[in-house]
Amino acid sequence: MKKKNGIIIALCVVVVALIVILAFVLGRNTSKKDEVTSAPTVAPTQATQTAAQTAKSDVSKSDIKVVKKYTTIEDDDYSMVLVLQNNGKADAAVAVTGKIFDGANANVGTERESIFMDPGSQSVVCLDFDTEGVKVKDDDYKISVAAATSVKPGLKNIMYKKKVVGNIVKVTSKNEGDFDLKGVETHVLFYQKGELVDIESEDMIENDSEIFTKGTEVKQSFDTREQFDKVKVYYSQDQ
């Protein structure tokens, strides 16, 4: 009888142990499911903000390089000319603020201009200062960059041919892109022995419109009173 009771007690102990183990395993599985269920989700607004921040980070001040800086003085006009290049991967709105200083390092003139540049393009900013009665001792400039939104730039899409006849430069420009361009201006830089001696600019106007239609050509003429042995053609876009 004692032996039978001992077997029954042993069986009860095993059953209780199995129940405890099963309860422990089920509890762990339930806990894991709760952890997965309670994992945080990204709200749509957060995803949108993240995408916007990523797009904004595509435009950087370091993307805009000053290829060349020139200064010219004629009568009472002081000009600062910057040739810029967009080395980034996004359309950029570029603002240039230039300042001139006299012998006492006092600011005697400030000019600002904004342009739009597509990736890989070059453009020109020309800042003209009225210096009547002032002798310019030094100058400086500051560049700020943001994503281009109001204008879609396409300077790389403009192809040109130039012909020099005496002191006249004839430029034929063609928009070879797949969209129209707004606010285009043509700049012709005149050089003598490597020095910039003059810059002439003119808005790209086609049929009394400032829209440079895709696939079309525009002919322009530029002249100077300066002696020159070389010319370069650039384009800019603004509003």
Secondary structure, DSSP 4 states (H G I P E B T S, - for coil): -HHHHHHHHHHHHHHHHHHHHHHHHHHHHHHHHHHHHT-----HHHHHHHHHHHHHTT--GGGEEEEEEEEEEETTEEEEEEEEEE-SSS-EEEEEEEEEE-TT--EEEEEEEEEEE-TT-EEEEEEEEE-TT----EEEEEEEEEE--SS---GGGEEEEEEEETTEEEEEEEE-SSS-EESEEEEEEEEETTEEEEEEEEE--BTTBSEE-TT-EEEEEEE-SS--SEEEEEEEE--
